[in-house]
Amino acid sequence: MKIKVLTIFPEMLKAALSESIVGRALEAGRFEVELIDIRAYSENKHKNTDDYPFGGGAGMVMLPQPIVDACEKNASGRERRIYLSPRGRTLTQRIVEELAREEELMLLCGRYEGVDERALELCFPEELSIGDYVLTGGELAALVVIDAVARLLPGVLGSNDSAEDESFTTGLLEYPQYTRPREFRGREVPEVLLNGNHALIARWRREQALKLTHRKRPDLLKGAPLDKKDRAFLDSLES
Ligand SMILES: C[S@@+](CC[C@H](N)C(=O)[O-])C[C@H]1O[C@@H](n2cnc3c(N)ncnc32)[C@H](O)[C@@H]1O
């Protein structure tokens, strides 16, 4: 997969993309990220990328010309183009899975009060939000999308870091995890995890996932694939 990011702050993304799992995956060529500096496409003599809003109001608006040129000059025609915006659909694990199946993505990071609407009409038909709050710019939102997508790409997570069992992937929140020591400040690791009985461990984890989801995110249970045993367990929690 190739991800192109249009931004006026490419350095902001560079630092975050050079570390840890994503940094290693990029270095190993598991996927590619190209940072495109919108400012380099400005035809304005001062290389401006923003101006005052028509109609008045606070703040500045990103000019359409540098964005549309940056998009068109870097487009392959195969990419799914997305403007990171609080107006967009809210990102979920389902959308992340959908994006991870794309061959190419082009992400636009806004700044100031946002982007001239015509740039969006011409180049970025889709908008995606990372939540119902407002950031100062789309760069952190783009990093969230890249990070979540990257970990689903083949070869990005090591064999020890499976993406299969995790919160939202199964439709439920993940069960509690424990590591050494077996006892910490008087708190013991649940006995079932120590006895090597894989069927019992799997059932315990499933029930813990159901219990946590029931307690913290009951809304998720409506869409989760549940079998008879799961339903009986949830009924026992209700009673
Ligand atoms: C200060 S915000 C602009 C907010 C805009 N005036 C509004 O009320 O919708 C600047 C930029 O940050 C990005 N941004 C802010 N909040 C976001 C969110 N929740 N999800 C994705 N991008 C966001 C967008 O790219 C946006 O153009």
The ligand as an SDF file (V2000), in Angstrom:
LIG
                    3D

 27 29  0  0  0  0  0  0  0  0999 V2000
   -9.3520   23.8610   13.4910 C   0  0  0  0  0  0  0  0  0  0  0  0
   -9.7590   22.5680   12.4060 S   0  0  0  0  0  0  0  0  0  0  0  0
  -11.0470   23.2860   11.4320 C   0  0  0  0  0  0  0  0  0  0  0  0
  -12.3810   23.0450   12.0060 C   0  0  0  0  0  0  0  0  0  0  0  0
  -13.5140   23.6040   11.1490 C   0  0  0  0  0  0  0  0  0  0  0  0
  -13.5320   25.0310   11.1900 N   0  0  0  0  0  0  0  0  0  0  0  0
  -14.8380   23.0810   11.6520 C   0  0  0  0  0  0  0  0  0  0  0  0
  -15.4520   23.6860   12.5210 O   0  0  0  0  0  0  0  0  0  0  0  0
  -15.2350   21.9610   11.2100 O   0  0  0  0  0  0  0  0  0  0  0  0
   -8.3910   22.4930   11.3030 C   0  0  0  0  0  0  0  0  0  0  0  0
   -8.1740   21.1630   10.6230 C   0  0  0  0  0  0  0  0  0  0  0  0
   -7.9470   20.1470   11.5810 O   0  0  0  0  0  0  0  0  0  0  0  0
   -8.3800   18.9030   11.0840 C   0  0  0  0  0  0  0  0  0  0  0  0
   -9.2640   18.3020   12.1110 N   0  0  0  0  0  0  0  0  0  0  0  0
   -9.7430   18.9210   13.2140 C   0  0  0  0  0  0  0  0  0  0  0  0
  -10.4870   18.1000   13.9390 N   0  0  0  0  0  0  0  0  0  0  0  0
  -10.4910   16.9060   13.3220 C   0  0  0  0  0  0  0  0  0  0  0  0
  -11.1060   15.6550   13.5770 C   0  0  0  0  0  0  0  0  0  0  0  0
  -11.8700   15.4550   14.6550 N   0  0  0  0  0  0  0  0  0  0  0  0
  -10.8800   14.6350   12.7220 N   0  0  0  0  0  0  0  0  0  0  0  0
  -10.1100   14.8120   11.6240 C   0  0  0  0  0  0  0  0  0  0  0  0
   -9.5080   15.9920   11.3120 N   0  0  0  0  0  0  0  0  0  0  0  0
   -9.6950   17.0200   12.1400 C   0  0  0  0  0  0  0  0  0  0  0  0
   -9.0710   19.1600    9.7550 C   0  0  0  0  0  0  0  0  0  0  0  0
   -8.1860   18.8050    8.7050 O   0  0  0  0  0  0  0  0  0  0  0  0
   -9.3190   20.6440    9.7850 C   0  0  0  0  0  0  0  0  0  0  0  0
   -9.3120   21.2250    8.5030 O   0  0  0  0  0  0  0  0  0  0  0  0
  1  2  1  0
  2  3  1  0
  2 10  1  0
  3  4  1  0
  4  5  1  0
  5  6  1  0
  5  7  1  0
  7  8  2  0
  7  9  1  0
 10 11  1  0
 11 12  1  0
 11 26  1  0
 12 13  1  0
 13 14  1  0
 13 24  1  0
 14 15  1  0
 14 23  1  0
 15 16  2  0
 16 17  1  0
 17 18  1  0
 17 23  2  0
 18 19  1  0
 18 20  2  0
 20 21  1  0
 21 22  2  0
 22 23  1  0
 24 25  1  0
 24 26  1  0
 26 27  1  0
M  CHG  2   2   1   9  -1
M  END
$$$$
